Amino acid sequence: ADGALLGQSPDYTNPNCTYLSSLYGWVTPVTINGFSCLKNVEQTVDCNNNLVGEIDTYVAEGTGVVRIVEWSADSTSTGTQLYESYSQTLTSATINKQ
């Protein structure tokens, strides 16, 4: 099913506040630049269950990662919001030989 929890992993880097990353997967294909991709989302929360980051990857069979988007938290007085901090999209899987 779309959005199914595939696994979780704690991060003990900060002993005062353990982070938890959760990986979610989708089975409905998404087309990006002609590639049929499956979406995976890794969300990370802190010890107070505040969302602190997210990485969205779109993977095509036989090609690999076609798009990756990283989101980072920016705490404001209205709560925690994620903002896009990085993205990259594959435009071609053709290898040019010289």
LUMDRENLO-923517 format. One record per residue (C-alpha): x, y, z; residue number from 1; residue in one letter. Coordinates in pm, 1 decimal. Layout:
N
+----------+----------+----------+-------+------+
:       xx :       yy :       zz : bavex : vovo :
+----------+----------+----------+-------+------+
:        X :        Y :        Z :   NUM :    A :
...
+----------+----------+----------+-------+------+
! end
This chain:
98
+----------+----------+----------+-------+------+
:       xx :       yy :       zz : bavex : vovo :
+----------+----------+----------+-------+------+
:      0.0 :      0.0 :      0.0 :     1 :    A :
:    113.9 :    356.6 :    -59.2 :     2 :    D :
:    279.5 :    522.6 :    240.1 :     3 :    G :
:    350.6 :    194.3 :    421.8 :     4 :    A :
:    605.5 :    206.8 :    703.5 :     5 :    L :
:    900.6 :     -7.5 :    592.1 :     6 :    L :
:   1132.5 :     35.7 :    889.9 :     7 :    G :
:   1268.8 :    259.8 :   1163.7 :     8 :    Q :
:   1615.4 :    340.2 :   1295.8 :     9 :    S :
:   1720.0 :    540.9 :   1603.6 :    10 :    P :
:   2009.4 :    789.3 :   1598.6 :    11 :    D :
:   2190.4 :    810.8 :   1932.5 :    12 :    Y :
:   2437.3 :   1083.5 :   1821.9 :    13 :    T :
:   2292.2 :   1321.5 :   2080.7 :    14 :    N :
:   2240.7 :   1122.1 :   2404.2 :    15 :    P :
:   2009.8 :   1395.7 :   2538.7 :    16 :    N :
:   1767.1 :   1366.6 :   2247.0 :    17 :    C :
:   1749.6 :   1050.4 :   2035.9 :    18 :    T :
:   1629.1 :   1098.7 :   1679.2 :    19 :    Y :
:   1415.9 :    840.5 :   1501.4 :    20 :    L :
:   1413.1 :    793.0 :   1124.0 :    21 :    S :
:   1118.2 :    618.7 :    959.3 :    22 :    S :
:   1116.9 :    493.3 :    601.2 :    23 :    L :
:    790.1 :    491.1 :    404.9 :    24 :    Y :
:    737.7 :    340.6 :     60.2 :    25 :    G :
:    488.0 :    381.3 :   -222.8 :    26 :    W :
:    384.6 :    123.1 :   -484.3 :    27 :    V :
:    199.2 :    357.4 :   -720.7 :    28 :    T :
:    448.4 :    465.2 :   -989.4 :    29 :    P :
:    533.3 :    831.7 :  -1048.1 :    30 :    V :
:    673.3 :    941.4 :  -1385.6 :    31 :    T :
:    973.3 :   1176.0 :  -1374.3 :    32 :    I :
:   1141.9 :   1274.8 :  -1702.3 :    33 :    N :
:   1003.6 :    962.1 :  -1866.2 :    34 :    G :
:   1124.4 :    727.3 :  -1590.3 :    35 :    F :
:    867.8 :    517.5 :  -1403.0 :    36 :    S :
:    967.3 :    562.3 :  -1037.4 :    37 :    C :
:    864.8 :    445.6 :   -693.0 :    38 :    L :
:    873.7 :    704.6 :   -415.3 :    39 :    K :
:   1043.6 :    647.5 :    -79.6 :    40 :    N :
:   1030.9 :    896.8 :    207.8 :    41 :    V :
:   1260.2 :    901.9 :    511.3 :    42 :    E :
:   1126.5 :   1123.9 :    790.0 :    43 :    Q :
:   1330.0 :   1207.5 :   1098.8 :    44 :    T :
:   1180.8 :   1325.5 :   1428.3 :    45 :    V :
:   1355.4 :   1439.6 :   1744.8 :    46 :    D :
:   1290.5 :   1317.2 :   2100.6 :    47 :    C :
:    990.1 :   1551.2 :   2124.5 :    48 :    N :
:    842.2 :   1403.0 :   1805.9 :    49 :    N :
:    913.7 :   1722.9 :   1608.2 :    50 :    N :
:    978.4 :   1661.8 :   1240.1 :    51 :    L :
:   1337.4 :   1776.3 :   1176.2 :    52 :    V :
:   1403.5 :   1646.3 :    825.9 :    53 :    G :
:   1283.2 :   1448.0 :    530.0 :    54 :    E :
:   1445.7 :   1292.8 :    224.6 :    55 :    I :
:   1228.5 :   1199.1 :    -72.8 :    56 :    D :
:   1379.9 :    962.8 :   -330.2 :    57 :    T :
:   1229.3 :    847.0 :   -657.1 :    58 :    Y :
:   1384.7 :    523.4 :   -781.3 :    59 :    V :
:   1349.8 :    364.2 :  -1126.2 :    60 :    A :
:   1415.5 :     -5.5 :  -1177.9 :    61 :    E :
:   1733.3 :    -57.4 :  -1379.7 :    62 :    G :
:   1832.5 :    309.5 :  -1344.1 :    63 :    T :
:   1847.3 :    388.3 :   -973.0 :    64 :    G :
:   1770.8 :    722.0 :   -809.9 :    65 :    V :
:   1607.1 :    958.6 :  -1059.9 :    66 :    V :
:   1518.9 :   1238.9 :   -816.8 :    67 :    R :
:   1617.9 :   1324.0 :   -461.6 :    68 :    I :
:   1479.5 :   1607.6 :   -250.7 :    69 :    V :
:   1606.8 :   1692.2 :     98.2 :    70 :    E :
:   1393.1 :   1895.6 :    335.6 :    71 :    W :
:   1527.7 :   2062.3 :    652.4 :    72 :    S :
:   1347.9 :   2207.8 :    952.5 :    73 :    A :
:   1327.1 :   2574.5 :   1038.0 :    74 :    D :
:   1176.3 :   2633.6 :   1380.9 :    75 :    S :
:    948.8 :   2935.2 :   1400.8 :    76 :    T :
:    704.9 :   3068.3 :   1655.9 :    77 :    S :
:    427.3 :   2883.5 :   1470.0 :    78 :    T :
:    598.1 :   2545.5 :   1489.2 :    79 :    G :
:    837.7 :   2342.4 :   1282.4 :    80 :    T :
:    818.5 :   2369.4 :    906.2 :    81 :    Q :
:   1027.7 :   2192.1 :    644.6 :    82 :    L :
:   1196.1 :   2381.1 :    364.3 :    83 :    Y :
:   1361.8 :   2234.9 :     56.3 :    84 :    E :
:   1737.0 :   2245.6 :    109.4 :    85 :    S :
:   1853.4 :   2035.6 :   -186.0 :    86 :    Y :
:   1720.6 :   1859.3 :   -492.6 :    87 :    S :
:   1861.2 :   1691.4 :   -798.4 :    88 :    Q :
:   1685.4 :   1524.6 :  -1093.1 :    89 :    T :
:   1828.6 :   1291.9 :  -1354.5 :    90 :    L :
:   1751.0 :   1418.4 :  -1702.5 :    91 :    T :
:   1901.4 :   1135.8 :  -1908.8 :    92 :    S :
:   2035.1 :    785.9 :  -1857.5 :    93 :    A :
:   2238.0 :    797.8 :  -2179.7 :    94 :    T :
:   2613.3 :    755.2 :  -2148.4 :    95 :    I :
:   2802.3 :    970.8 :  -2397.1 :    96 :    N :
:   3122.2 :    803.4 :  -2520.7 :    97 :    K :
:   3400.8 :   1014.8 :  -2660.5 :    98 :    Q :
+----------+----------+----------+-------+------+
! end
